[in-house]
Amino acid sequence: MPERRPMGVRMRVAGSVGIAGAVLLFPVAAQAKTRTVHMGEPASTVKKFENKYGSDVNNFFPHGITIHAGDKIKFVPDGFHTVDIPARGGGPAALITPNGTAVTGVTDAAGAPFWFNGQPNFAFNPVLLKSRFGKKATYRRTKAVLSGLPLANKPKPFTVKFAKTGTYTYFCNIHQGMKGVVHVVGKRHKVPSARTIKRIVDRQVKRDLNTAKNLSRTTPPSGTIDVGVHGPGNVEFYGMVPGNVTVKVGTTLRFRMSPGSTEDHTATFGPGNPESQPTSYLGQIAASFQGAGPFDPRAVYPSEQPPTVGTLTTTSHGNGFWNSGVLDTASATPLPESGSVKFGQAGTYNYYCMIHPFMHGIITVTP
């Protein structure tokens, strides 16, 4: 979820079966002992995705790869991602978990207690704080292999040796739905060359760039704003769509996650720009996602107790605060996919994502 990184790495599954299948169709005589898989789009393409299209890809490149038993995969951290190869029959570790404490004494700017006092505090799953980037591991099916979070400024690759034949799916713990596949075959089988794999990656990149071109032009249903936009191949646009909306007083708008999204976002109104004003009200809330946690409950939880639809004015919660809470589309989490608010006063309202504060939208409310 959290990925407050400098541009170039901060924004970082549906990879097609065709890509994984194509890997199996290119027999090559000469075999390499180590293959490379990029975690997110390759570094050489990051600027084009982000600077030109405001997008990122939550996928592995290549999405599918075939190697011999005993060979290795070097997972290169080109974005803020992890690698989690579960033990047979298991699933990926959760990104955030309750830390054993409860929210206490949290009040709004008017001094009123928030409804989520007494609810659990959340932080990064401790198992993911043990980073193994720059290290090596062997996967034998009986025990999970995890990279942990890429917490270093320039994390080094995580190299995994696959000891036994089989087909294994691995995951990113940060982005639900981001996964890759490795087919491990015996020595008598031929596997694709590094050159063939590069061609497959190039096709995957080309396909995703074509997707990224149009995501910002997506039209959500009437009365709805998409907080980020998801496309095929787990291409994600990092922006509010539409970014500027004009409505009349009394209008209710729904802020939703784009269907299928692999991201987490918030839609949060209040004083301050969290990027340029880190000490502002929103800046302080957003800052909690930069560390291991616990995360600020004012960001994690909706400002209004569900299923209440609040009314936003310049004095809501004492300072014009309203928050959707953390949103995602994963069925495995209790997080909602959307939040709605009624605009009760004319004015101009700026809002941001607390996880990705460069995501910014404006609602203009007329009498």
C-alpha positions as a Python dict, from the first residue, in 0.01 Angstrom:
ca = {
    (1, 'M'): (0, 0, 0),
    (2, 'P'): (236, 278, 110),
    (3, 'E'): (484, 385, -153),
    (4, 'R'): (597, 740, -81),
    (5, 'R'): (896, 734, -310),
    (6, 'P'): (1061, 997, -532),
    (7, 'M'): (923, 1011, -885),
    (8, 'G'): (1079, 729, -1081),
    (9, 'V'): (1017, 466, -816),
    (10, 'R'): (721, 570, -603),
    (11, 'M'): (437, 482, -842),
    (12, 'R'): (507, 175, -927),
    (13, 'V'): (-198, -905, -1276),
    (14, 'A'): (-326, -996, -1484),
    (15, 'G'): (-41, -1071, -1713),
    (16, 'S'): (-175, -1261, -2008),
    (17, 'V'): (-164, -1636, -2025),
    (18, 'G'): (-25, -1579, -2372),
    (19, 'I'): (293, -1429, -2231),
    (20, 'A'): (351, -1716, -1990),
    (21, 'G'): (271, -1966, -2262),
    (22, 'A'): (499, -1797, -2510),
    (23, 'V'): (794, -1858, -2280),
    (24, 'L'): (745, -2230, -2324),
    (25, 'L'): (751, -2217, -2702),
    (26, 'F'): (1108, -2099, -2761),
    (27, 'P'): (1358, -2385, -2724),
    (28, 'V'): (1718, -2272, -2699),
    (29, 'A'): (2028, -2485, -2676),
    (30, 'A'): (2251, -2263, -2461),
    (31, 'Q'): (2123, -2221, -2107),
    (32, 'A'): (2199, -1951, -1853),
    (33, 'K'): (2211, -2026, -1481),
    (34, 'T'): (2042, -1702, -1375),
    (35, 'R'): (1749, -1516, -1530),
    (36, 'T'): (1627, -1166, -1449),
    (37, 'V'): (1273, -1069, -1354),
    (38, 'H'): (1189, -701, -1308),
    (39, 'M'): (959, -608, -1020),
    (40, 'G'): (754, -346, -1198),
    (41, 'E'): (833, -212, -1543),
    (42, 'P'): (1206, -213, -1629),
    (43, 'A'): (1392, 95, -1507),
    (44, 'S'): (1463, 210, -1863),
    (45, 'T'): (1088, 256, -1923),
    (46, 'V'): (987, 416, -1592),
    (47, 'K'): (1013, 777, -1708),
    (48, 'K'): (795, 713, -2010),
    (49, 'F'): (523, 550, -1803),
    (50, 'E'): (530, 805, -1522),
    (51, 'N'): (629, 1135, -1679),
    (52, 'K'): (438, 1095, -2005),
    (53, 'Y'): (132, 903, -1892),
    (54, 'G'): (124, 942, -1512),
    (55, 'S'): (106, 565, -1487),
    (56, 'D'): (284, 263, -1346),
    (57, 'V'): (259, -114, -1389),
    (58, 'N'): (205, -347, -1095),
    (59, 'N'): (333, -659, -1267),
    (60, 'F'): (647, -867, -1306),
    (61, 'F'): (846, -847, -1630),
    (62, 'P'): (829, -1105, -1774),
    (63, 'H'): (505, -1215, -1614),
    (64, 'G'): (590, -1578, -1685),
    (65, 'I'): (932, -1742, -1711),
    (66, 'T'): (1069, -2096, -1753),
    (67, 'I'): (1395, -2214, -1595),
    (68, 'H'): (1570, -2540, -1510),
    (69, 'A'): (1558, -2688, -1162),
    (70, 'G'): (1862, -2556, -975),
    (71, 'D'): (1872, -2230, -1169),
    (72, 'K'): (1813, -1887, -1016),
    (73, 'I'): (1597, -1583, -1072),
    (74, 'K'): (1735, -1240, -989),
    (75, 'F'): (1439, -1023, -886),
    (76, 'V'): (1533, -662, -965),
    (77, 'P'): (1342, -399, -759),
    (78, 'D'): (1248, -143, -1024),
    (79, 'G'): (961, -15, -810),
    (80, 'F'): (825, -37, -457),
    (81, 'H'): (738, -407, -467),
    (82, 'T'): (806, -732, -287),
    (83, 'V'): (840, -1098, -386),
    (84, 'D'): (648, -1357, -183),
    (85, 'I'): (669, -1722, -295),
    (86, 'P'): (433, -1907, -60),
    (87, 'A'): (486, -2261, 61),
    (88, 'R'): (279, -2520, -120),
    (89, 'G'): (-88, -2461, -41),
    (90, 'G'): (-24, -2121, 117),
    (91, 'G'): (-89, -1762, 18),
    (92, 'P'): (98, -1432, 36),
    (93, 'A'): (151, -1253, 367),
    (94, 'A'): (-75, -956, 445),
    (95, 'L'): (80, -613, 398),
    (96, 'I'): (-68, -452, 709),
    (97, 'T'): (-189, -610, 1030),
    (98, 'P'): (-326, -489, 1365),
    (99, 'N'): (-31, -407, 1591),
    (100, 'G'): (-201, -514, 1914),
    (101, 'T'): (-299, -166, 2029),
    (102, 'A'): (-621, 31, 2000),
    (103, 'V'): (-684, 384, 1878),
    (104, 'T'): (-726, 611, 2178),
    (105, 'G'): (-781, 982, 2236),
    (106, 'V'): (-797, 1090, 1871),
    (107, 'T'): (-1006, 1405, 1829),
    (108, 'D'): (-1088, 1628, 1536),
    (109, 'A'): (-991, 1995, 1502),
    (110, 'A'): (-1308, 2090, 1695),
    (111, 'G'): (-1208, 1865, 1985),
    (112, 'A'): (-1472, 1596, 1922),
    (113, 'P'): (-1362, 1231, 1945),
    (114, 'F'): (-1353, 1037, 1620),
    (115, 'W'): (-1575, 729, 1599),
    (116, 'F'): (-1279, 494, 1546),
    (117, 'N'): (-1140, 535, 1895),
    (118, 'G'): (-1127, 180, 2032),
    (119, 'Q'): (-1063, 28, 1688),
    (120, 'P'): (-729, -147, 1613),
    (121, 'N'): (-419, 43, 1510),
    (122, 'F'): (-257, -88, 1193),
    (123, 'A'): (108, -113, 1088),
    (124, 'F'): (318, -299, 834),
    (125, 'N'): (322, -675, 888),
    (126, 'P'): (642, -732, 1095),
    (127, 'V'): (743, -1027, 876),
    (128, 'L'): (781, -787, 582),
    (129, 'L'): (1013, -554, 772),
    (130, 'K'): (1289, -816, 749),
    (131, 'S'): (1423, -710, 411),
    (132, 'R'): (1626, -966, 216),
    (133, 'F'): (1712, -750, -81),
    (134, 'G'): (2076, -800, -170),
    (135, 'K'): (2060, -1156, -34),
    (136, 'K'): (2000, -1505, -172),
    (137, 'A'): (1750, -1777, -88),
    (138, 'T'): (1646, -2124, -206),
    (139, 'Y'): (1283, -2217, -265),
    (140, 'R'): (1197, -2584, -194),
    (141, 'R'): (813, -2563, -174),
    (142, 'T'): (792, -2649, 198),
    (143, 'K'): (868, -2300, 326),
    (144, 'A'): (776, -1957, 195),
    (145, 'V'): (1046, -1728, 58),
    (146, 'L'): (988, -1353, 106),
    (147, 'S'): (1197, -1057, 1),
    (148, 'G'): (1044, -824, 258),
    (149, 'L'): (996, -455, 184),
    (150, 'P'): (1257, -268, -25),
    (151, 'L'): (1335, -20, 250),
    (152, 'A'): (1688, 78, 142),
    (153, 'N'): (1736, 386, -75),
    (154, 'K'): (1870, 174, -362),
    (155, 'P'): (1780, -187, -281),
    (156, 'K'): (1982, -459, -451),
    (157, 'P'): (1826, -758, -630),
    (158, 'F'): (1690, -1055, -439),
    (159, 'T'): (1811, -1383, -588),
    (160, 'V'): (1614, -1706, -549),
    (161, 'K'): (1726, -2055, -649),
    (162, 'F'): (1444, -2294, -744),
    (163, 'A'): (1541, -2643, -630),
    (164, 'K'): (1245, -2852, -750),
    (165, 'T'): (1043, -2880, -1069),
    (166, 'G'): (691, -2741, -1073),
    (167, 'T'): (488, -2433, -1155),
    (168, 'Y'): (491, -2164, -887),
    (169, 'T'): (300, -1839, -853),
    (170, 'Y'): (465, -1558, -661),
    (171, 'F'): (316, -1232, -538),
    (172, 'C'): (382, -873, -441),
    (173, 'N'): (257, -814, -86),
    (174, 'I'): (213, -441, -148),
    (175, 'H'): (-15, -465, -451),
    (176, 'Q'): (-292, -723, -423),
    (177, 'G'): (-333, -898, -758),
    (178, 'M'): (27, -841, -867),
    (179, 'K'): (175, -1183, -938),
    (180, 'G'): (410, -1374, -1163),
    (181, 'V'): (463, -1736, -1263),
    (182, 'V'): (780, -1946, -1283),
    (183, 'H'): (782, -2285, -1456),
    (184, 'V'): (1070, -2498, -1328),
    (185, 'V'): (1151, -2791, -1558),
    (186, 'G'): (1401, -3075, -1563),
    (187, 'K'): (1737, -3054, -1738),
    (188, 'R'): (1616, -3251, -2040),
    (189, 'H'): (1373, -2972, -2129),
    (190, 'K'): (1486, -2669, -2325),
    (191, 'V'): (1418, -2321, -2191),
    (192, 'P'): (1414, -1980, -2362),
    (193, 'S'): (1731, -1778, -2401),
    (194, 'A'): (1793, -1440, -2243),
    (195, 'R'): (1741, -1283, -2586),
    (196, 'T'): (1401, -1449, -2621),
    (197, 'I'): (1300, -1335, -2273),
    (198, 'K'): (1401, -979, -2360),
    (199, 'R'): (1173, -988, -2665),
    (200, 'I'): (886, -1108, -2445),
    (201, 'V'): (951, -826, -2197),
    (202, 'D'): (965, -572, -2479),
    (203, 'R'): (624, -688, -2604),
    (204, 'Q'): (483, -670, -2253),
    (205, 'V'): (614, -313, -2214),
    (206, 'K'): (475, -209, -2554),
    (207, 'R'): (133, -349, -2472),
    (208, 'D'): (127, -172, -2134),
    (209, 'L'): (234, 162, -2281),
    (210, 'N'): (-56, 142, -2525),
    (211, 'T'): (-287, 84, -2228),
    (212, 'A'): (-137, 371, -2028),
    (213, 'K'): (-202, 622, -2308),
    (214, 'N'): (-577, 618, -2257),
    (215, 'L'): (-635, 557, -1887),
    (216, 'S'): (-666, 925, -1795),
    (217, 'R'): (-952, 955, -2049),
    (218, 'T'): (-1166, 701, -1865),
    (219, 'T'): (-1521, 815, -1794),
    (220, 'P'): (-1664, 689, -1464),
    (221, 'P'): (-2039, 668, -1399),
    (222, 'S'): (-2230, 989, -1327),
    (223, 'G'): (-2174, 1118, -975),
    (224, 'T'): (-1858, 910, -936),
    (225, 'I'): (-1489, 999, -928),
    (226, 'D'): (-1229, 731, -984),
    (227, 'V'): (-942, 756, -737),
    (228, 'G'): (-682, 618, -978),
    (229, 'V'): (-768, 417, -1289),
    (230, 'H'): (-687, 50, -1352),
    (231, 'G'): (-617, -104, -1692),
    (232, 'P'): (-532, -448, -1835),
    (233, 'G'): (-195, -590, -1730),
    (234, 'N'): (-225, -404, -1397),
    (235, 'V'): (-142, -70, -1554),
    (236, 'E'): (-246, 200, -1306),
    (237, 'F'): (-305, 571, -1367),
    (238, 'Y'): (-223, 780, -1060),
    (239, 'G'): (-473, 1062, -1066),
    (240, 'M'): (-831, 1158, -991),
    (241, 'V'): (-1064, 1110, -1288),
    (242, 'P'): (-1211, 1352, -1359),
    (243, 'G'): (-960, 1577, -1185),
    (244, 'N'): (-1178, 1888, -1170),
    (245, 'V'): (-1550, 1867, -1105),
    (246, 'T'): (-1816, 2135, -1060),
    (247, 'V'): (-2136, 2049, -874),
    (248, 'K'): (-2417, 2231, -696),
    (249, 'V'): (-2466, 2254, -322),
    (250, 'G'): (-2641, 1942, -197),
    (251, 'T'): (-2474, 1708, -448),
    (252, 'T'): (-2340, 1376, -323),
    (253, 'L'): (-2030, 1238, -495),
    (254, 'R'): (-1892, 887, -469),
    (255, 'F'): (-1514, 839, -462),
    (256, 'R'): (-1431, 485, -570),
    (257, 'M'): (-1141, 258, -653),
    (258, 'S'): (-1125, 173, -1022),
    (259, 'P'): (-1259, -183, -1072),
    (260, 'G'): (-977, -438, -1060),
    (261, 'S'): (-721, -196, -917),
    (262, 'T'): (-413, -341, -749),
    (263, 'E'): (-356, -20, -551),
    (264, 'D'): (-474, 138, -225),
    (265, 'H'): (-580, 503, -221),
    (266, 'T'): (-770, 757, -15),
    (267, 'A'): (-979, 1062, -104),
    (268, 'T'): (-909, 1312, 172),
    (269, 'F'): (-1024, 1675, 212),
    (270, 'G'): (-876, 1916, 463),
    (271, 'P'): (-628, 2197, 516),
    (272, 'G'): (-286, 2186, 355),
    (273, 'N'): (-106, 2029, 60),
    (274, 'P'): (55, 1709, 193),
    (275, 'E'): (339, 1727, -61),
    (276, 'S'): (444, 2092, -34),
    (277, 'Q'): (324, 2153, 324),
    (278, 'P'): (440, 1854, 531),
    (279, 'T'): (355, 2023, 862),
    (280, 'S'): (-3, 2097, 758),
    (281, 'Y'): (-300, 1896, 886),
    (282, 'L'): (-304, 1669, 580),
    (283, 'G'): (75, 1669, 558),
    (284, 'Q'): (107, 1521, 906),
    (285, 'I'): (-156, 1257, 834),
    (286, 'A'): (10, 1151, 509),
    (287, 'A'): (354, 1137, 673),
    (288, 'S'): (253, 838, 883),
    (289, 'F'): (266, 617, 573),
    (290, 'Q'): (638, 681, 533),
    (291, 'G'): (733, 467, 831),
    (292, 'A'): (661, 118, 960),
    (293, 'G'): (354, 238, 1149),
    (294, 'P'): (128, 251, 1329),
    (295, 'F'): (-41, 452, 1056),
    (296, 'D'): (-245, 758, 1146),
    (297, 'P'): (-601, 631, 1209),
    (298, 'R'): (-735, 955, 1059),
    (299, 'A'): (-603, 826, 726),
    (300, 'V'): (-682, 456, 771),
    (301, 'Y'): (-1045, 492, 883),
    (302, 'P'): (-1330, 688, 720),
    (303, 'S'): (-1393, 1014, 898),
    (304, 'E'): (-1764, 923, 928),
    (305, 'Q'): (-1869, 594, 1085),
    (306, 'P'): (-2004, 362, 812),
    (307, 'P'): (-2264, 361, 669),
    (308, 'T'): (-2302, 733, 744),
    (309, 'V'): (-2273, 966, 444),
    (310, 'G'): (-2127, 1285, 586),
    (311, 'T'): (-2185, 1643, 475),
    (312, 'L'): (-1872, 1839, 388),
    (313, 'T'): (-1843, 2212, 459),
    (314, 'T'): (-1547, 2434, 535),
    (315, 'T'): (-1604, 2367, 907),
    (316, 'S'): (-1656, 1988, 901),
    (317, 'H'): (-1466, 1836, 1194),
    (318, 'G'): (-1354, 2188, 1277),
    (319, 'N'): (-1142, 2245, 966),
    (320, 'G'): (-1314, 2104, 656),
    (321, 'F'): (-1188, 1747, 702),
    (322, 'W'): (-1347, 1447, 533),
    (323, 'N'): (-1177, 1118, 451),
    (324, 'S'): (-1288, 808, 262),
    (325, 'G'): (-1045, 596, 461),
    (326, 'V'): (-809, 359, 282),
    (327, 'L'): (-983, 206, -20),
    (328, 'D'): (-901, -108, -213),
    (329, 'T'): (-1072, -373, -427),
    (330, 'A'): (-929, -683, -258),
    (331, 'S'): (-1190, -921, -120),
    (332, 'A'): (-940, -1047, 139),
    (333, 'T'): (-933, -715, 327),
    (334, 'P'): (-1208, -535, 521),
    (335, 'L'): (-1133, -209, 341),
    (336, 'P'): (-1418, -52, 141),
    (337, 'E'): (-1404, 10, -235),
    (338, 'S'): (-1562, 355, -215),
    (339, 'G'): (-1685, 637, 5),
    (340, 'S'): (-1947, 909, -49),
    (341, 'V'): (-1992, 1261, 81),
    (342, 'K'): (-2253, 1534, 36),
    (343, 'F'): (-2127, 1886, -35),
    (344, 'G'): (-2319, 2123, 191),
    (345, 'Q'): (-2155, 2459, 122),
    (346, 'A'): (-2040, 2651, -184),
    (347, 'G'): (-1664, 2683, -229),
    (348, 'T'): (-1355, 2519, -371),
    (349, 'Y'): (-1245, 2192, -211),
    (350, 'N'): (-904, 2035, -270),
    (351, 'Y'): (-848, 1670, -193),
    (352, 'Y'): (-556, 1426, -203),
    (353, 'C'): (-460, 1064, -163),
    (354, 'M'): (-277, 1025, 168),
    (355, 'I'): (-78, 728, 33),
    (356, 'H'): (19, 899, -294),
    (357, 'P'): (-5, 1273, -209),
    (358, 'F'): (83, 1380, -564),
    (359, 'M'): (-269, 1260, -655),
    (360, 'H'): (-482, 1575, -631),
    (361, 'G'): (-833, 1675, -736),
    (362, 'I'): (-1057, 1980, -703),
    (363, 'I'): (-1431, 1998, -642),
    (364, 'T'): (-1594, 2335, -711),
    (365, 'V'): (-1932, 2370, -541),
    (366, 'T'): (-2171, 2639, -667),
    (367, 'P'): (-2489, 2770, -499),
}
